[in-house]
């Protein structure tokens, strides 16, 4: 019976680790997306840092990526940047790859 309990605890620990890793990748991805958008808007380094944090915070509004995409697309459009949703989604995907690469490099 202890083998089963040990196995169950190991699976739970692995699941928790995977969830934490996914959260960290998403947060890093959102920060990188915020920096990408801030560069397009010509923000200062201080404004870029604040904006990147705001993009990370936007992800807590609802499940999924739609809240982040809506924020970034809206902000870029409001700043007069010609961009569409597909371009923001592509940037989000690219930043996800970069975020995973960065976090795996730190491990």
Phi, psi and omega in degrees: 000328180292329177298318179295316179296319178297317180295318179297317178296321179295319178294320178296318179295319179295318178298315180298319178297316179297320179294317179296318179297316179298320178296315181295321179295316180297318180295317178295317178302315181294322178296316179296321177296320177298320178294321178299312181293320180298322178296318179297327182273355178071035181284155176288166178304320179293317178294323179298315179298313180296319181293317179301320177295322179294324178292319177300316180296326181298334182291346181271359182288321179204164180291148178090186185262354187300324181295321179291315180298315179300316181297307184296314179299316179297316181293319179295317179297316179297329179279001178085016179273128178280108182205153177239173184299322181298322179292322178293318178297320178297316178297321178299315178297317179296320179290330176296318178297315180295319180297316179297317180298315180297314182291324178290330177289334179280337186288000000 
